[in-house]
Each structure stands twice: as structure tokens, then as C-alpha cells.
Amino acid sequence: MICHTTINGRTLTFSLAHPIDISIPVSEHDPVNAFHLPRASFAPFRMGSFVGSIEEGGPVRCDVVTLAPHGNGTHTECVGHIGGRGFSLITALRQQLWTARLITVEIGTDGAISLDTLKGAWHEWGEDALAIRTLPNTQDKRSRQWSGNNPPFVSPDAMRLIVERGVQHLLVDLPSVDPEEDGGALAAHHIFWQFPEAPRTSATISEMIYVPDTVADGVYLLDLNAAAFDGDAAPSRPMLYAEASV
């Protein structure tokens, strides 16, 4: 299947035949974790003689899943993350397909993606979404224990540029766009969502993605597929589709 779209007067063609999965699944097995949140658990439902486990002799698998989206894998969040229950991801994310630009940046010695670093890697823009891959880009990002290790973050100045350039959907391979410990300031989150002055209620941030080194920087079609959770955040499975030669 082929998809055509126009960005800034340029017609782009994408093949939907070979999706690139940039998500980290919610899993009990060697799971990624952040912010000291409990790991996800999958426990068979039990009632009377019924057990929702094939391995324990039940007729079906029926798990009761407990998870914390912000710490258990790739997740997409809306302004409700800092604005409270008046905002929900299912109302914020009404569309799945967007144009996206993938860039790769170095983390500064202060642990931040700086404004200068972002400008140096981001020469063209105009897409709906921006996906940021950070270096070093090792496979252990898929199972890293970020808690208590001061993960990298996005500097406030860099986030202002992201907003100025019209990005509606930001994707990062970090557990948060803000420092792990900042006294609750969450400066980058507030800048991105322009909260509380003029909330960008349709904008989203997706965190803890993983983009393999084999995926080149450039423009992609993004399928931003998040679970239908009526909350501030939900597990998600963003997929990229590369431009096609026709």
C-alpha cells in the first residue's frame, strides 16, 4: 500500500508495507523501568474454580494487568500529565497518521539536549512530529533501569525551539523530557504544552521509544498508535514508514 502526502508544497510518497516499530513493549521480562515506578505485572484472573491460565489448566489466558505507563515502556502522554483530570489522551489524540522527522543528537556534558545541539541536527522542519534519537544509542535502552540514574533530558531552550517550529507530537528515547529530580518544576513539559497560559490540548509527548541505528535520519510517516486509556497517558506503539521510490 502506498500513501501520498504534501508537506510545504512537496509531495511525499510512503510505503506502508514495511513498518519500523520504535516502541518498547510493556513486559514482565527484562523490562525497562523509570521513576522507581513498580514493574508491570500479568497475573491470571481467578474466581472460584476458574483460573485464566492455560499453563494452570484453564480454558483461556485471561490476565489482570497492572502497570504504570510512565515507567513501564513506550508511552504517549497529553497535557493532563501536568494539567490534571480535565484532560484525557483519548480526546487529545484523535488522529493516528502524521508526518515526522527523525533526528539524532548528542547529549551534552550537563545531561541535556541543548538548544545548539538541537539546531545543529535539525536543519529542516515543517512536519507534524519530531522523533529524537540520542547518542550513544545502545540496545540496553530497551531494558535500562533509569530510576535513580539522572537520565538525560531536554533543556528548556531546546523545548522552546520545538514549540516555535510547530511540533505537535514529540517522541524521545528518554524516560522524560525533564530531569528526574527538579523539585516538581517540569519546565520542559510546561513549555511544550504551554500550560497553563494557553494549553496545547492536542499535542502529545511520547517517551522511552527506541530507534535502531539502521533507521536513517529523515522524513517518515508516523503511525502514533496509543491504547485507548481515558487518562493522561497510555502505552503506545509508534511506527515509522519510510519514503518509497515510485
HELIX and SHEET records of a PDB file:
HELIX    1   1 GLY A   80  GLY A   83  1                                   4    
HELIX    2   2 LEU A   89  ALA A   92  1                                   4    
HELIX    3   3 LEU A  115  ALA A  121  1                                   7    
HELIX    4   4 GLN A  139  ARG A  142  5                                   4    
HELIX    5   5 PRO A  156  GLU A  164  1                                   9    
HELIX    6   6 ALA A  187  TRP A  193  1                                   7    
SHEET    1   A 2 ILE A   2  ILE A   7  0                                        
SHEET    2   A 2 ARG A  10  SER A  15 -1                                        
SHEET    1   B 9 ILE A  20  ASP A  21  0                                        
SHEET    2   B 9 MET A 239  ALA A 242 -1                                        
SHEET    3   B 9 GLY A 218  ASP A 223 -1                                        
SHEET    4   B 9 LEU A  97  GLU A 106 -1                                        
SHEET    5   B 9 ALA A 129  LEU A 135  1                                        
SHEET    6   B 9 HIS A 169  VAL A 172  1                                        
SHEET    7   B 9 THR A 204  GLU A 207  1                                        
SHEET    8   B 9 HIS A  75  GLU A  77 -1                                        
SHEET    9   B 9 ALA A 233  PRO A 235 -1                                        
SHEET    1   C 2 SER A  41  PRO A  44  0                                        
SHEET    2   C 2 ASP A  63  THR A  66 -1                                        
SHEET    1   D 2 ARG A  46  MET A  47  0                                        
SHEET    2   D 2 PHE A  50  VAL A  51 -1                                        
SHEET    1   E 2 ALA A 112  ILE A 113  0                                        
SHEET    2   E 2 PHE A 153  VAL A 154  1                                        
END                                                                             
